[in-house]
Amino acid sequence: MRHVPYVNFAAKFAAERERLMPAIAGVFERGDFVGGAAIEELESRLASAGAIVVAGARPIFADVRPDLNIDPAAVAAAITSRTRAMAAS
């Protein structure tokens, strides 16, 4: 079994909050995603899809490869004229 180190995301977010919040607010103010779609990997967390929906877009899921990285062929197949972003983690 592979050891996965614990990551304290709350502490990481707190450290970056001042930098991240204005950037997030800017996306909402510009309406960059309204009426569009954003592609993300199928194994994504629910929070990622929720953030896309809150931004006014529709999440489109693309499959991942066996190494758990997003499959470029799946992304290419998911891209349409409504695609505005791709969220990969």
Secondary structure, DSSP 4 states (H G I P E B T S, - for coil): --------HHHHHHHHHHHHHHHHHHHHHHTTTTT-EEEEETT--HHHHHHHHHTT-EEEEE-B-TTSSB-HHHHHHH--TTEEEEE--
